[in-house]
């Protein structure tokens, strides 16, 4: 399991830096510090490596449930922003999901899964009376996901994502007044400091979950 994760992390850093088409197995091996045999035992091809990175996206984002589903949506957006700057696996998922060659091979699941996850939280929020009456959760989820993607792409191009948490905070502060009831909107915590706090907690939980899996395998 450690070897597999080391390979995926190395592959993610190469995919994130060069894109899928320009990434090479040789560079991935160099960064992982492993032999071809070790890599091919887990992943028989570059395509399998890309698929392995893409399938990690939800396991890398750990957000505590909240009774307020809009706050949970906010926390998810902030956590992803933080981890995208600190975890090559999360960053690589974003790049691969927008890569035309990758979509041709694996479809659009990496994008639609995020839309579906947002739609679920928004649907629950509407059931709880957190959304304005005219809001259609599935439509809002599509717009929210598209806007978030645009923000991270612009942040990557213009600042190497150095300002990503602040830009996501700004996005949320622009979008949420158009969907949230005033009382809920006033209660939401939307700050870059919260993004850093949530991201650090997510880092810890992901590491604890990995350690638990390793112990389970060893026993």
Buried (B, 14 or more C-beta within 10 A) or exposed (E): EEEBBBBBBBBBBBBBBEBBEEBEBEBBBEBBEBEEEBBEEBBEEBBBBBBBBBBBBEEBBBBEEBEBBBBBBBBBBBBBBBBBBBBBBBBBBBBBBBBEEBBEEBEEBBBBBBBEBBBBBBBBBBEEEBBBEEBBBEEBBBBBBEBBBEBBBBBBEEEEBEBBBBBBBBBBBEBBEEBBBEEBBEEBEBBBEBBBBBBEBBBEBBEEEBEEEEEEEEE
